[in-house]
Amino acid sequence: MPRLAELAKEISSKNAGVFALTFDVVFDDHATYARVKDAGVITRESVAAAYRMPVEEVLDVVEFDQGNAFKIAVRRPRSSGSIGETDVFGAQQYAPLLDFEVP
């Protein structure tokens, strides 16, 4: 099965305020986006499992058909810039999404 990293044009993460992260998964074409959407690969449950967090910490998974994209929002484990936090901008947090397998 191909991985999300092989099918998506872009997978990125960034801050969504001090206490949340947002992820974008964008596809070049509608057919590939629809394949991932129809397979049910990107869900609150799958994101929670990948990030080893309770599903309640996954704030939203939005399917944006017009943009061939998914937008995911999660609570940060630590607020941006706090002691022990390792990625102030949240730009390096997308890696677990790369290995999602798409039937």
N, CA, C and O atoms as CSV, one atom per row, in Angstrom:
chain,resi,resn,atom,element,x,y,z
A,1,MET,N,N,0.837,-1.186,0.000
A,1,MET,CA,C,0.000,0.000,0.000
A,1,MET,C,C,0.876,1.241,0.000
A,1,MET,O,O,1.882,1.295,0.708
A,2,PRO,N,N,0.502,2.231,-0.784
A,2,PRO,CA,C,1.290,3.470,-0.761
A,2,PRO,C,C,1.070,4.233,0.541
A,2,PRO,O,O,0.020,4.140,1.177
A,3,ARG,N,N,2.080,4.974,0.906
A,3,ARG,CA,C,1.996,5.811,2.104
A,3,ARG,C,C,1.495,7.201,1.717
A,3,ARG,O,O,1.610,7.619,0.565
A,4,LEU,N,N,0.951,7.892,2.678
A,4,LEU,CA,C,0.454,9.242,2.448
A,4,LEU,C,C,1.556,10.133,1.883
A,4,LEU,O,O,1.284,10.995,1.048
A,5,ALA,N,N,2.789,9.937,2.326
A,5,ALA,CA,C,3.917,10.736,1.845
A,5,ALA,C,C,4.109,10.593,0.335
A,5,ALA,O,O,4.598,11.516,-0.318
A,6,GLU,N,N,3.730,9.452,-0.217
A,6,GLU,CA,C,3.887,9.213,-1.651
A,6,GLU,C,C,2.744,9.811,-2.471
A,6,GLU,O,O,2.907,10.062,-3.665
A,7,LEU,N,N,1.604,10.038,-1.847
A,7,LEU,CA,C,0.422,10.497,-2.571
A,7,LEU,C,C,0.155,11.989,-2.430
A,7,LEU,O,O,-0.404,12.607,-3.337
A,8,ALA,N,N,0.543,12.566,-1.315
A,8,ALA,CA,C,0.242,13.975,-1.055
A,8,ALA,C,C,1.277,14.883,-1.692
A,8,ALA,O,O,2.458,14.544,-1.778
A,9,LYS,N,N,0.818,16.033,-2.132
A,9,LYS,CA,C,1.715,17.062,-2.663
A,9,LYS,C,C,2.444,17.743,-1.510
A,9,LYS,O,O,3.625,18.072,-1.617
A,10,GLU,N,N,1.733,17.950,-0.415
A,10,GLU,CA,C,2.298,18.637,0.752
A,10,GLU,C,C,1.701,18.072,2.025
A,10,GLU,O,O,0.496,17.831,2.104
A,11,ILE,N,N,2.540,17.864,3.010
A,11,ILE,CA,C,2.115,17.530,4.361
A,11,ILE,C,C,2.911,18.457,5.268
A,11,ILE,O,O,4.140,18.406,5.288
A,12,SER,N,N,2.217,19.297,6.012
A,12,SER,CA,C,2.924,20.279,6.836
A,12,SER,C,C,2.215,20.485,8.170
A,12,SER,O,O,1.068,20.080,8.359
A,13,SER,N,N,2.930,21.124,9.081
A,13,SER,CA,C,2.361,21.457,10.380
A,13,SER,C,C,2.826,22.849,10.781
A,13,SER,O,O,3.852,23.349,10.318
A,14,LYS,N,N,2.032,23.457,11.663
A,14,LYS,CA,C,2.393,24.772,12.185
A,14,LYS,C,C,1.537,25.072,13.409
A,14,LYS,O,O,0.575,24.363,13.707
A,15,ASN,N,N,1.906,26.127,14.104
A,15,ASN,CA,C,1.119,26.561,15.246
A,15,ASN,C,C,-0.266,27.006,14.815
A,15,ASN,O,O,-0.453,27.558,13.730
A,16,ALA,N,N,-1.217,26.757,15.674
A,16,ALA,CA,C,-2.564,27.305,15.527
A,16,ALA,C,C,-2.866,27.977,16.870
A,16,ALA,O,O,-3.809,27.613,17.571
A,17,GLY,N,N,-2.047,28.954,17.198
A,17,GLY,CA,C,-2.102,29.568,18.516
A,17,GLY,C,C,-1.090,28.893,19.419
A,17,GLY,O,O,-0.342,28.020,18.980
A,18,VAL,N,N,-1.065,29.287,20.655
A,18,VAL,CA,C,-0.079,28.793,21.618
A,18,VAL,C,C,-0.367,27.362,22.068
A,18,VAL,O,O,0.550,26.632,22.447
A,19,PHE,N,N,-1.634,26.962,22.028
A,19,PHE,CA,C,-2.021,25.675,22.608
A,19,PHE,C,C,-2.479,24.626,21.593
A,19,PHE,O,O,-2.972,23.569,21.985
A,20,ALA,N,N,-2.323,24.902,20.300
A,20,ALA,CA,C,-2.783,23.947,19.290
A,20,ALA,C,C,-1.821,23.911,18.108
A,20,ALA,O,O,-1.070,24.853,17.854
A,21,LEU,N,N,-1.873,22.793,17.399
A,21,LEU,CA,C,-1.123,22.608,16.152
A,21,LEU,C,C,-2.125,22.337,15.050
A,21,LEU,O,O,-3.191,21.773,15.295
A,22,THR,N,N,-1.785,22.736,13.845
A,22,THR,CA,C,-2.612,22.414,12.693
A,22,THR,C,C,-1.747,21.720,11.648
A,22,THR,O,O,-0.570,22.039,11.477
A,23,PHE,N,N,-2.351,20.774,10.964
A,23,PHE,CA,C,-1.678,20.011,9.914
A,23,PHE,C,C,-2.460,20.181,8.620
A,23,PHE,O,O,-3.691,20.200,8.625
A,24,ASP,N,N,-1.743,20.304,7.524
A,24,ASP,CA,C,-2.354,20.363,6.208
A,24,ASP,C,C,-1.848,19.177,5.393
A,24,ASP,O,O,-0.647,18.912,5.342
A,25,VAL,N,N,-2.769,18.477,4.763
A,25,VAL,CA,C,-2.435,17.395,3.841
A,25,VAL,C,C,-3.120,17.755,2.529
A,25,VAL,O,O,-4.347,17.726,2.430
A,26,VAL,N,N,-2.314,18.098,1.517
A,26,VAL,CA,C,-2.830,18.634,0.263
A,26,VAL,C,C,-2.432,17.714,-0.894
A,26,VAL,O,O,-1.316,17.195,-0.932
A,27,PHE,N,N,-3.356,17.520,-1.831
A,27,PHE,CA,C,-3.130,16.640,-2.971
A,27,PHE,C,C,-3.151,17.429,-4.275
A,27,PHE,O,O,-3.825,18.455,-4.373
A,28,ASP,N,N,-2.407,16.950,-5.281
A,28,ASP,CA,C,-2.345,17.592,-6.597
A,28,ASP,C,C,-3.662,17.528,-7.349
A,28,ASP,O,O,-4.005,18.444,-8.096
A,29,ASP,N,N,-4.402,16.439,-7.149
A,29,ASP,CA,C,-5.607,16.250,-7.954
A,29,ASP,C,C,-6.737,15.698,-7.101
A,29,ASP,O,O,-6.522,15.126,-6.032
A,30,HIS,N,N,-7.936,15.885,-7.606
A,30,HIS,CA,C,-9.112,15.465,-6.844
A,30,HIS,C,C,-9.216,13.941,-6.727
A,30,HIS,O,O,-9.698,13.431,-5.715
A,31,ALA,N,N,-8.776,13.224,-7.737
A,31,ALA,CA,C,-8.879,11.756,-7.702
A,31,ALA,C,C,-8.067,11.166,-6.551
A,31,ALA,O,O,-8.544,10.269,-5.857
A,32,THR,N,N,-6.859,11.654,-6.343
A,32,THR,CA,C,-6.026,11.140,-5.256
A,32,THR,C,C,-6.609,11.540,-3.910
A,32,THR,O,O,-6.670,10.730,-2.985
A,33,TYR,N,N,-7.039,12.797,-3.805
A,33,TYR,CA,C,-7.693,13.260,-2.576
A,33,TYR,C,C,-8.915,12.389,-2.263
A,33,TYR,O,O,-9.093,11.951,-1.127
A,34,ALA,N,N,-9.749,12.142,-3.267
A,34,ALA,CA,C,-10.957,11.341,-3.068
A,34,ALA,C,C,-10.611,9.910,-2.654
A,34,ALA,O,O,-11.321,9.308,-1.849
A,35,ARG,N,N,-9.544,9.376,-3.192
A,35,ARG,CA,C,-9.106,8.022,-2.819
A,35,ARG,C,C,-8.797,7.951,-1.324
A,35,ARG,O,O,-9.227,7.024,-0.637
A,36,VAL,N,N,-8.056,8.929,-0.830
A,36,VAL,CA,C,-7.695,8.965,0.592
A,36,VAL,C,C,-8.940,9.212,1.442
A,36,VAL,O,O,-9.138,8.561,2.467
A,37,LYS,N,N,-9.766,10.143,1.014
A,37,LYS,CA,C,-11.000,10.456,1.749
A,37,LYS,C,C,-11.917,9.239,1.821
A,37,LYS,O,O,-12.410,8.894,2.895
A,38,ASP,N,N,-12.143,8.593,0.691
A,38,ASP,CA,C,-13.038,7.439,0.642
A,38,ASP,C,C,-12.509,6.257,1.450
A,38,ASP,O,O,-13.287,5.452,1.962
A,39,ALA,N,N,-11.187,6.156,1.563
A,39,ALA,CA,C,-10.583,5.068,2.336
A,39,ALA,C,C,-10.704,5.299,3.841
A,39,ALA,O,O,-10.501,4.376,4.630
A,40,GLY,N,N,-11.031,6.513,4.236
A,40,GLY,CA,C,-11.179,6.810,5.665
A,40,GLY,C,C,-9.869,6.730,6.430
A,40,GLY,O,O,-9.843,6.336,7.596
A,41,VAL,N,N,-8.794,7.102,5.772
A,41,VAL,CA,C,-7.461,6.989,6.366
A,41,VAL,C,C,-7.203,8.061,7.419
A,41,VAL,O,O,-6.603,7.785,8.457
A,42,ILE,N,N,-7.654,9.278,7.152
A,42,ILE,CA,C,-7.382,10.395,8.053
A,42,ILE,C,C,-8.633,10.672,8.883
A,42,ILE,O,O,-9.589,11.285,8.409
A,43,THR,N,N,-8.605,10.208,10.125
A,43,THR,CA,C,-9.726,10.372,11.045
A,43,THR,C,C,-9.201,10.852,12.388
A,43,THR,O,O,-7.995,10.827,12.632
A,44,ARG,N,N,-10.090,11.281,13.243
A,44,ARG,CA,C,-9.676,11.683,14.597
A,44,ARG,C,C,-8.979,10.506,15.295
A,44,ARG,O,O,-7.986,10.690,15.999
A,45,GLU,N,N,-9.509,9.308,15.090
A,45,GLU,CA,C,-8.942,8.130,15.741
A,45,GLU,C,C,-7.557,7.788,15.204
A,45,GLU,O,O,-6.654,7.470,15.978
A,46,SER,N,N,-7.379,7.850,13.886
A,46,SER,CA,C,-6.073,7.502,13.315
A,46,SER,C,C,-5.016,8.550,13.689
A,46,SER,O,O,-3.859,8.205,13.930
A,47,VAL,N,N,-5.408,9.809,13.737
A,47,VAL,CA,C,-4.474,10.863,14.147
A,47,VAL,C,C,-4.110,10.684,15.618
A,47,VAL,O,O,-2.938,10.783,15.982
A,48,ALA,N,N,-5.091,10.424,16.455
A,48,ALA,CA,C,-4.829,10.211,17.881
A,48,ALA,C,C,-3.869,9.036,18.083
A,48,ALA,O,O,-2.955,9.120,18.904
A,49,ALA,N,N,-4.066,7.958,17.351
A,49,ALA,CA,C,-3.180,6.801,17.474
A,49,ALA,C,C,-1.764,7.147,17.027
A,49,ALA,O,O,-0.793,6.772,17.685
A,50,ALA,N,N,-1.645,7.856,15.920
A,50,ALA,CA,C,-0.316,8.206,15.396
A,50,ALA,C,C,0.458,9.108,16.352
A,50,ALA,O,O,1.681,9.012,16.456
A,51,TYR,N,N,-0.253,9.973,17.038
A,51,TYR,CA,C,0.396,10.912,17.952
A,51,TYR,C,C,0.324,10.469,19.417
A,51,TYR,O,O,0.723,11.200,20.323
A,52,ARG,N,N,-0.190,9.261,19.623
A,52,ARG,CA,C,-0.276,8.684,20.964
A,52,ARG,C,C,-0.927,9.655,21.947
A,52,ARG,O,O,-0.385,9.960,23.010
A,53,MET,N,N,-2.103,10.127,21.552
A,53,MET,CA,C,-2.852,11.053,22.387
A,53,MET,C,C,-4.305,10.596,22.452
A,53,MET,O,O,-4.770,9.877,21.568
A,54,PRO,N,N,-5.018,11.005,23.487
A,54,PRO,CA,C,-6.445,10.676,23.534
A,54,PRO,C,C,-7.177,11.313,22.347
A,54,PRO,O,O,-6.810,12.401,21.903
A,55,VAL,N,N,-8.186,10.652,21.846
A,55,VAL,CA,C,-8.925,11.156,20.693
A,55,VAL,C,C,-9.528,12.535,20.976
A,55,VAL,O,O,-9.734,13.324,20.054
A,56,GLU,N,N,-9.806,12.819,22.234
A,56,GLU,CA,C,-10.357,14.122,22.607
A,56,GLU,C,C,-9.371,15.265,22.341
A,56,GLU,O,O,-9.778,16.421,22.231
A,57,GLU,N,N,-8.090,14.945,22.238
A,57,GLU,CA,C,-7.065,15.960,21.971
A,57,GLU,C,C,-6.987,16.319,20.481
A,57,GLU,O,O,-6.364,17.312,20.104
A,58,VAL,N,N,-7.623,15.505,19.649
A,58,VAL,CA,C,-7.722,15.829,18.225
A,58,VAL,C,C,-8.955,16.712,18.094
A,58,VAL,O,O,-10.087,16.236,18.181
A,59,LEU,N,N,-8.725,17.984,17.885
A,59,LEU,CA,C,-9.808,18.957,17.920
A,59,LEU,C,C,-10.716,18.872,16.701
A,59,LEU,O,O,-11.929,19.052,16.814
A,60,ASP,N,N,-10.134,18.597,15.534
A,60,ASP,CA,C,-10.947,18.534,14.326
A,60,ASP,C,C,-10.164,17.911,13.176
A,60,ASP,O,O,-8.942,18.037,13.099
A,61,VAL,N,N,-10.871,17.251,12.303
A,61,VAL,CA,C,-10.351,16.793,11.019
A,61,VAL,C,C,-11.354,17.283,9.984
A,61,VAL,O,O,-12.504,16.847,9.962
A,62,VAL,N,N,-10.905,18.194,9.130
A,62,VAL,CA,C,-11.792,18.806,8.142
A,62,VAL,C,C,-11.388,18.337,6.749
A,62,VAL,O,O,-10.219,18.406,6.369
A,63,GLU,N,N,-12.361,17.867,6.006
A,63,GLU,CA,C,-12.156,17.492,4.605
A,63,GLU,C,C,-12.534,18.708,3.769
A,63,GLU,O,O,-13.687,19.138,3.775
A,64,PHE,N,N,-11.564,19.258,3.055
A,64,PHE,CA,C,-11.775,20.461,2.260
A,64,PHE,C,C,-11.760,20.072,0.788
A,64,PHE,O,O,-10.722,20.123,0.129
A,65,ASP,N,N,-12.936,19.681,0.281
A,65,ASP,CA,C,-13.050,19.166,-1.082
A,65,ASP,C,C,-12.564,20.158,-2.142
A,65,ASP,O,O,-11.903,19.766,-3.103
A,66,GLN,N,N,-12.890,21.436,-1.967
A,66,GLN,CA,C,-12.515,22.434,-2.971
A,66,GLN,C,C,-11.007,22.586,-3.102
A,66,GLN,O,O,-10.514,22.951,-4.170
A,67,GLY,N,N,-10.277,22.315,-2.044
A,67,GLY,CA,C,-8.823,22.443,-2.063
A,67,GLY,C,C,-8.082,21.127,-2.144
A,67,GLY,O,O,-6.853,21.103,-2.067
A,68,ASN,N,N,-8.816,20.018,-2.299
A,68,ASN,CA,C,-8.196,18.687,-2.309
A,68,ASN,C,C,-7.287,18.526,-1.092
A,68,ASN,O,O,-6.131,18.124,-1.217
A,69,ALA,N,N,-7.824,18.845,0.086
A,69,ALA,CA,C,-6.977,18.891,1.274
A,69,ALA,C,C,-7.726,18.480,2.540
A,69,ALA,O,O,-8.953,18.539,2.622
A,70,PHE,N,N,-6.941,18.070,3.504
A,70,PHE,CA,C,-7.417,17.821,4.856
A,70,PHE,C,C,-6.749,18.846,5.765
A,70,PHE,O,O,-5.586,19.196,5.567
A,71,LYS,N,N,-7.483,19.321,6.753
A,71,LYS,CA,C,-6.942,20.211,7.776
A,71,LYS,C,C,-7.217,19.519,9.105
A,71,LYS,O,O,-8.353,19.155,9.408
A,72,ILE,N,N,-6.166,19.345,9.888
A,72,ILE,CA,C,-6.262,18.645,11.167
A,72,ILE,C,C,-5.798,19.604,12.258
A,72,ILE,O,O,-4.802,20.308,12.088
A,73,ALA,N,N,-6.512,19.633,13.366
A,73,ALA,CA,C,-6.094,20.456,14.509
A,73,ALA,C,C,-6.031,19.582,15.758
A,73,ALA,O,O,-6.949,18.812,16.038
A,74,VAL,N,N,-4.939,19.712,16.499
A,74,VAL,CA,C,-4.754,18.963,17.751
A,74,VAL,C,C,-4.261,19.905,18.841
A,74,VAL,O,O,-3.670,20.950,18.566
A,75,ARG,N,N,-4.518,19.509,20.087
A,75,ARG,CA,C,-3.942,20.251,21.207
A,75,ARG,C,C,-2.453,19.939,21.285
A,75,ARG,O,O,-2.031,18.800,21.082
A,76,ARG,N,N,-1.678,20.956,21.578
A,76,ARG,CA,C,-0.237,20.746,21.779
A,76,ARG,C,C,-0.027,20.041,23.112
A,76,ARG,O,O,-0.754,20.320,24.066
A,77,PRO,N,N,0.940,19.140,23.208
A,77,PRO,CA,C,1.237,18.510,24.495
A,77,PRO,C,C,1.769,19.527,25.508
A,77,PRO,O,O,1.549,19.392,26.712
A,78,ARG,N,N,2.468,20.536,25.008
A,78,ARG,CA,C,2.966,21.653,25.832
A,78,ARG,C,C,2.755,22.925,25.038
A,78,ARG,O,O,2.839,22.911,23.810
A,79,SER,N,N,2.484,24.014,25.714
A,79,SER,CA,C,2.265,25.264,24.992
A,79,SER,C,C,3.547,25.711,24.292
A,79,SER,O,O,4.654,25.425,24.749
A,80,SER,N,N,3.379,26.403,23.201
A,80,SER,CA,C,4.508,26.887,22.416
A,80,SER,C,C,5.415,27.767,23.264
A,80,SER,O,O,4.961,28.731,23.880
A,81,GLY,N,N,6.700,27.428,23.292
A,81,GLY,CA,C,7.683,28.212,24.030
A,81,GLY,C,C,7.815,27.879,25.499
A,81,GLY,O,O,8.630,28.481,26.198
A,82,SER,N,N,7.025,26.928,25.984
A,82,SER,CA,C,7.116,26.579,27.405
A,82,SER,C,C,8.331,25.692,27.666
A,82,SER,O,O,8.917,25.139,26.736
A,83,ILE,N,N,8.697,25.564,28.916
A,83,ILE,CA,C,9.840,24.734,29.314
A,83,ILE,C,C,9.590,23.294,28.877
A,83,ILE,O,O,8.529,22.731,29.146
A,84,GLY,N,N,10.569,22.706,28.205
A,84,GLY,CA,C,10.471,21.324,27.750
A,84,GLY,C,C,9.854,21.169,26.370
A,84,GLY,O,O,9.876,20.076,25.803
A,85,GLU,N,N,9.309,22.239,25.825
A,85,GLU,CA,C,8.719,22.198,24.495
A,85,GLU,C,C,9.856,22.260,23.481
A,85,GLU,O,O,10.797,23.033,23.660
A,86,THR,N,N,9.785,21.464,22.426
A,86,THR,CA,C,10.936,21.322,21.522
A,86,THR,C,C,10.739,21.879,20.114
A,86,THR,O,O,11.666,21.827,19.306
A,87,ASP,N,N,9.573,22.404,19.804
A,87,ASP,CA,C,9.315,22.903,18.452
A,87,ASP,C,C,8.392,24.121,18.548
A,87,ASP,O,O,7.178,24.008,18.380
A,88,VAL,N,N,8.976,25.265,18.816
A,88,VAL,CA,C,8.215,26.488,19.081
A,88,VAL,C,C,7.213,26.794,17.972
A,88,VAL,O,O,6.089,27.205,18.259
A,89,PHE,N,N,7.595,26.602,16.720
A,89,PHE,CA,C,6.718,26.939,15.596
A,89,PHE,C,C,5.809,25.791,15.174
A,89,PHE,O,O,4.919,25.983,14.346
A,90,GLY,N,N,6.018,24.605,15.729
A,90,GLY,CA,C,5.198,23.451,15.362
A,90,GLY,C,C,5.458,22.937,13.961
A,90,GLY,O,O,4.659,22.169,13.423
A,91,ALA,N,N,6.568,23.351,13.364
A,91,ALA,CA,C,6.842,23.039,11.955
A,91,ALA,C,C,7.393,21.638,11.720
A,91,ALA,O,O,7.520,21.219,10.569
A,92,GLN,N,N,7.719,20.913,12.765
A,92,GLN,CA,C,8.322,19.591,12.600
A,92,GLN,C,C,7.430,18.466,13.127
A,92,GLN,O,O,7.906,17.356,13.368
A,93,GLN,N,N,6.166,18.743,13.301
A,93,GLN,CA,C,5.272,17.777,13.943
A,93,GLN,C,C,4.480,16.902,12.978
A,93,GLN,O,O,3.699,16.060,13.422
A,94,TYR,N,N,4.654,17.073,11.699
A,94,TYR,CA,C,3.860,16.345,10.706
A,94,TYR,C,C,4.356,14.925,10.442
A,94,TYR,O,O,3.633,14.139,9.829
A,95,ALA,N,N,5.546,14.573,10.877
A,95,ALA,CA,C,6.183,13.312,10.488
A,95,ALA,C,C,5.314,12.059,10.685
A,95,ALA,O,O,5.316,11.207,9.797
A,96,PRO,N,N,4.576,11.895,11.788
A,96,PRO,CA,C,3.773,10.674,11.912
A,96,PRO,C,C,2.721,10.491,10.810
A,96,PRO,O,O,2.297,9.367,10.541
A,97,LEU,N,N,2.307,11.570,10.182
A,97,LEU,CA,C,1.311,11.450,9.106
A,97,LEU,C,C,1.903,10.832,7.835
A,97,LEU,O,O,1.172,10.255,7.030
A,98,LEU,N,N,3.190,10.949,7.655
A,98,LEU,CA,C,3.840,10.476,6.435
A,98,LEU,C,C,3.615,8.991,6.191
A,98,LEU,O,O,3.514,8.562,5.041
A,99,ASP,N,N,3.535,8.209,7.246
A,99,ASP,CA,C,3.473,6.751,7.114
A,99,ASP,C,C,2.058,6.177,7.097
A,99,ASP,O,O,1.900,4.956,7.088
A,100,PHE,N,N,1.033,7.015,7.094
A,100,PHE,CA,C,-0.336,6.491,6.972
A,100,PHE,C,C,-0.416,5.712,5.663
A,100,PHE,O,O,-0.035,6.221,4.609
A,101,GLU,N,N,-0.907,4.490,5.731
A,101,GLU,CA,C,-1.054,3.655,4.531
A,101,GLU,C,C,-2.424,3.853,3.908
A,101,GLU,O,O,-3.437,3.933,4.603
A,102,VAL,N,N,-2.436,3.931,2.592
A,102,VAL,CA,C,-3.679,4.184,1.848
A,102,VAL,C,C,-3.986,2.985,0.963
A,102,VAL,O,O,-3.227,2.677,0.044
A,103,PRO,N,N,-5.115,2.296,1.241
A,103,PRO,CA,C,-5.476,1.152,0.398
A,103,PRO,C,C,-5.839,1.576,-1.017
A,103,PRO,O,O,-6.166,0.730,-1.850
